[in-house]
Amino acid sequence: MSAQAEIKTVRMSDRKVGVVAALVRGRTVNDALVILEHTPRRSALPVRKAIESARANADYNHNYKPETLRIVEIVVTPGPSAKRYRPAARGRALPFQRRTSHIRVVVDGEKRQPKKKPAPVSKAKADKPASKEGDK
């Protein structure tokens, strides 16, 4: 089982976000975050946030070691488009679309060893109050 994160309706075209997603596909999470930090594109920020969210989900929800995580899958799909009109010459109106995209990141890595639970305290020891040497 792997951890995932999804960011929906990012206000950028899926083609523009897909170019940045292709830079980090198949890399380790730490390498991908360094690459995205130095990528001079506006779409690098939501991709980075999606990867950080997937890393946090893997760490807290699925008990993976954060340093062993690798991006298994990163998919950018088109979201809903808002249709608008722009004024043009000679009183016309030309249509255009405000495009959005969905980003889905799946990470996988090495699981941590589960922590051993302490042995339960017997009821007889728990009910008996601790005696102090000064009490007589």
Buried (B, 14 or more C-beta within 10 A) or exposed (E): EBBBBBBEEBEBBBEBBBBBBEBBBEBBBBEBBEBBEEBEBEBBBBBBBBBBBBBEBBBEEBEBEBEBBBBBEBBBEBBEEEEEEEEEEEEEEEEEEEBBBBBBBBBBBEEEEEEEEEEEEEEEEEEEEEEEEEEE
